[in-house]
Amino acid sequence: GLSEARPRASTFYELADDVAALLSALRAEAPSQNLVLVGWSWGSQIASFLVGQRPNIADGWVYWSGNWGGGRNGWPPHLTRHAKKLEAMGVYDEPRRVNDNAAITKNFEHCLELFDPKLLEHYSKHAHWLDPTSPNDGLIAARPEVPLHNPDLITIPTLGIIGEREDGRRADFEDFMAHLKNAPWAKYDRIPDSDHYIQYGPQRSAFADLLTDRMVEMVGVSDA
């Protein structure tokens, strides 16, 4: 998030290339260690595409609260509603939109009562400092390309993670996991009392322990 931004919004494939370059550098730096790629939210689409196209780029990967669009319901309904709302507001007429406090904290809405208000305030301030604007073309560009990635191409161990309260994303997520026919190891966990931002919620410590244990289980060694 602190690297120099491109003068325009990055495409899906450019972001995938950036991640591939980072993983290749990490592999060269520590060739004897196992490498697990963790993709969260929009990053999970990029991670899924990447491990499907380049299966040797990681020893395992984590599909965390991602979107697929190839299941029973097609494009996840929460993204359809979100994209239509943004279109109605006219935000797609500009290359980037300003991230106000409401936009930054929106994904906490299903679990607000579980969070310390001070944590939300700190998160909002930090997020706004780190990323005061967001590109507008991501959802619009992706919608014609549903499904966003192909689970049939994934041949490495896969761990799925989703918050128990992510109702709008759950069916699409579970459909994706069910289609991982060629992955040698595939499991998923629903994290209780959690929404999209598990890492900031009351289960964050237990989640960190679970993630570590699952990664060890996934690659079969303790140095992942």
C-alpha positions as semicolon CSV with decimal commas, in nm:
position;residue;x (nm);y (nm);z (nm)
1;G;0,000;0,000;0,000
2;L;0,297;0,235;0,035
3;S;0,450;0,176;-0,307
4;E;0,420;0,437;-0,580
5;A;0,081;0,416;-0,749
6;R;0,033;0,388;-1,123
7;P;-0,103;0,703;-1,288
8;R;-0,422;0,509;-1,365
9;A;-0,609;0,227;-1,197
10;S;-0,429;-0,108;-1,220
11;T;-0,598;-0,380;-1,419
12;F;-0,674;-0,720;-1,270
13;Y;-0,393;-0,875;-1,474
14;E;-0,139;-0,610;-1,378
15;L;-0,211;-0,673;-1,011
16;A;-0,168;-1,047;-1,069
17;D;0,168;-0,981;-1,236
18;D;0,275;-0,767;-0,939
19;V;0,191;-1,046;-0,694
20;A;0,369;-1,302;-0,915
21;A;0,684;-1,088;-0,915
22;L;0,676;-1,063;-0,535
23;L;0,627;-1,439;-0,492
24;S;0,911;-1,513;-0,733
25;A;1,140;-1,284;-0,534
26;L;1,041;-1,450;-0,207
27;R;1,097;-1,795;-0,359
28;A;1,444;-1,693;-0,476
29;E;1,529;-1,550;-0,134
30;A;1,426;-1,863;0,058
31;P;1,399;-2,154;-0,188
32;S;1,386;-2,423;0,083
33;Q;1,084;-2,276;0,264
34;N;0,722;-2,338;0,182
35;L;0,533;-2,044;0,038
36;V;0,162;-1,992;0,110
37;L;-0,026;-1,715;-0,069
38;V;-0,308;-1,551;0,130
39;G;-0,568;-1,361;-0,072
40;W;-0,827;-1,155;0,116
41;S;-1,135;-0,984;-0,027
42;W;-1,055;-0,853;-0,377
43;G;-0,708;-1,002;-0,337
44;S;-0,857;-1,351;-0,324
45;Q;-0,976;-1,316;-0,684
46;I;-0,626;-1,221;-0,790
47;A;-0,475;-1,506;-0,586
48;S;-0,719;-1,759;-0,732
49;F;-0,648;-1,649;-1,087
50;L;-0,276;-1,658;-1,021
51;V;-0,254;-2,006;-0,867
52;G;-0,478;-2,138;-1,144
53;Q;-0,252;-1,998;-1,414
54;R;0,081;-2,064;-1,239
55;P;0,042;-2,362;-1,005
56;N;0,410;-2,371;-0,914
57;I;0,411;-2,018;-0,779
58;A;0,309;-2,128;-0,427
59;D;0,289;-2,444;-0,220
60;G;-0,062;-2,362;-0,101
61;W;-0,300;-2,071;-0,082
62;V;-0,584;-1,919;0,122
63;Y;-0,911;-1,809;-0,039
64;W;-1,040;-1,563;0,220
65;S;-1,380;-1,398;0,171
66;G;-1,353;-1,398;-0,206
67;N;-1,601;-1,373;-0,494
68;W;-1,630;-1,618;-0,779
69;G;-1,954;-1,566;-0,971
70;G;-1,962;-1,912;-1,127
71;G;-2,200;-2,080;-0,883
72;R;-2,576;-2,125;-0,858
73;N;-2,652;-1,754;-0,835
74;G;-2,394;-1,611;-1,075
75;W;-2,256;-1,273;-0,973
76;P;-2,282;-1,244;-0,591
77;P;-2,592;-1,034;-0,513
78;H;-2,414;-0,806;-0,264
79;L;-2,174;-0,695;-0,538
80;T;-2,456;-0,639;-0,784
81;R;-2,632;-0,413;-0,535
82;H;-2,309;-0,231;-0,456
83;A;-2,222;-0,172;-0,822
84;K;-2,574;-0,047;-0,903
85;K;-2,563;0,190;-0,607
86;L;-2,231;0,335;-0,718
87;E;-2,354;0,371;-1,074
88;A;-2,666;0,554;-0,954
89;M;-2,446;0,792;-0,756
90;G;-2,244;0,868;-1,069
91;V;-1,913;0,772;-0,913
92;Y;-1,808;0,577;-1,222
93;D;-1,795;0,903;-1,415
94;E;-1,468;0,975;-1,234
95;P;-1,152;0,757;-1,237
96;R;-1,138;0,742;-0,856
97;R;-1,376;0,797;-0,565
98;V;-1,307;0,947;-0,223
99;N;-1,324;0,702;0,065
100;D;-1,530;0,868;0,335
101;N;-1,579;0,717;0,680
102;A;-1,906;0,546;0,582
103;A;-1,741;0,373;0,286
104;I;-1,436;0,266;0,484
105;T;-1,634;0,106;0,768
106;K;-1,916;-0,042;0,556
107;N;-1,792;-0,399;0,578
108;F;-1,825;-0,389;0,957
109;E;-2,198;-0,326;0,935
110;H;-2,310;-0,681;1,016
111;C;-2,096;-0,700;1,330
112;L;-2,076;-0,343;1,457
113;E;-2,184;-0,441;1,807
114;L;-1,882;-0,670;1,837
115;F;-1,621;-0,401;1,778
116;D;-1,472;-0,149;2,016
117;P;-1,562;0,198;1,878
118;K;-1,203;0,310;1,935
119;L;-1,080;0,028;1,711
120;L;-1,315;0,136;1,433
121;E;-1,208;0,497;1,469
122;H;-0,839;0,403;1,455
123;Y;-0,896;0,174;1,157
124;S;-1,089;0,441;0,970
125;K;-0,821;0,705;1,024
126;H;-0,541;0,471;0,920
127;A;-0,730;0,342;0,614
128;H;-0,812;0,694;0,500
129;W;-0,449;0,798;0,538
130;L;-0,325;0,489;0,353
131;D;-0,584;0,491;0,074
132;P;-0,788;0,814;0,059
133;T;-0,931;0,719;-0,280
134;S;-1,019;0,399;-0,464
135;P;-1,040;0,321;-0,837
136;N;-1,394;0,305;-0,973
137;D;-1,335;0,065;-1,257
138;G;-1,285;-0,261;-1,064
139;L;-1,643;-0,382;-1,031
140;I;-1,754;-0,244;-1,365
141;A;-1,462;-0,408;-1,545
142;A;-1,512;-0,740;-1,366
143;R;-1,887;-0,779;-1,409
144;P;-1,874;-0,884;-1,778
145;E;-1,597;-1,133;-1,694
146;V;-1,788;-1,345;-1,442
147;P;-1,685;-1,601;-1,334
148;L;-1,371;-1,425;-1,221
149;H;-1,153;-1,735;-1,204
150;N;-1,169;-2,110;-1,270
151;P;-1,149;-2,355;-0,975
152;D;-1,088;-2,642;-1,218
153;L;-0,740;-2,502;-1,284
154;I;-0,634;-2,503;-0,919
155;T;-0,409;-2,798;-0,839
156;I;-0,245;-2,688;-0,513
157;P;-0,370;-2,715;-0,151
158;T;-0,646;-2,464;-0,079
159;L;-0,785;-2,327;0,246
160;G;-1,110;-2,131;0,242
161;I;-1,193;-1,873;0,510
162;I;-1,519;-1,681;0,555
163;G;-1,683;-1,490;0,839
164;E;-1,995;-1,653;0,981
165;R;-2,195;-1,333;0,925
166;E;-2,104;-1,281;0,561
167;D;-2,447;-1,389;0,444
168;G;-2,435;-1,222;0,104
169;R;-2,111;-1,393;0,007
170;R;-2,160;-1,737;0,159
171;A;-2,341;-1,925;-0,121
172;D;-2,092;-1,811;-0,385
173;F;-1,800;-1,895;-0,154
174;E;-1,930;-2,245;-0,076
175;D;-1,999;-2,312;-0,444
176;F;-1,639;-2,221;-0,527
177;M;-1,501;-2,453;-0,259
178;A;-1,723;-2,736;-0,382
179;H;-1,580;-2,700;-0,733
180;L;-1,217;-2,749;-0,625
181;K;-1,206;-3,098;-0,774
182;N;-0,837;-3,095;-0,864
183;A;-0,688;-2,950;-0,546
184;P;-0,509;-3,225;-0,350
185;W;-0,622;-3,071;-0,019
186;A;-0,919;-2,840;0,029
187;K;-1,090;-2,733;0,350
188;Y;-1,276;-2,427;0,466
189;D;-1,359;-2,270;0,800
190;R;-1,642;-2,037;0,896
191;I;-1,519;-1,803;1,167
192;P;-1,786;-1,737;1,437
193;D;-1,888;-1,384;1,537
194;S;-1,709;-1,243;1,234
195;D;-1,785;-1,062;0,913
196;H;-1,558;-0,953;0,627
197;Y;-1,298;-0,804;0,862
198;I;-1,213;-1,107;1,075
199;Q;-0,864;-0,972;1,146
200;Y;-1,009;-0,677;1,339
201;G;-1,287;-0,859;1,525
202;P;-1,312;-1,035;1,860
203;Q;-1,200;-1,366;1,704
204;R;-0,876;-1,226;1,563
205;S;-0,643;-1,409;1,804
206;A;-0,820;-1,742;1,764
207;F;-0,831;-1,683;1,388
208;A;-0,455;-1,621;1,373
209;D;-0,392;-1,949;1,557
210;L;-0,632;-2,135;1,328
211;L;-0,471;-1,989;1,017
212;T;-0,125;-2,093;1,137
213;D;-0,242;-2,448;1,217
214;R;-0,419;-2,484;0,883
215;M;-0,115;-2,364;0,691
216;V;0,100;-2,623;0,865
217;E;-0,161;-2,888;0,786
218;M;-0,181;-2,767;0,427
219;V;0,187;-2,791;0,340
220;G;0,274;-3,061;0,593
221;V;0,562;-2,886;0,765
222;S;0,610;-2,623;1,037
223;D;0,816;-2,364;0,848
224;A;0,543;-2,220;0,623
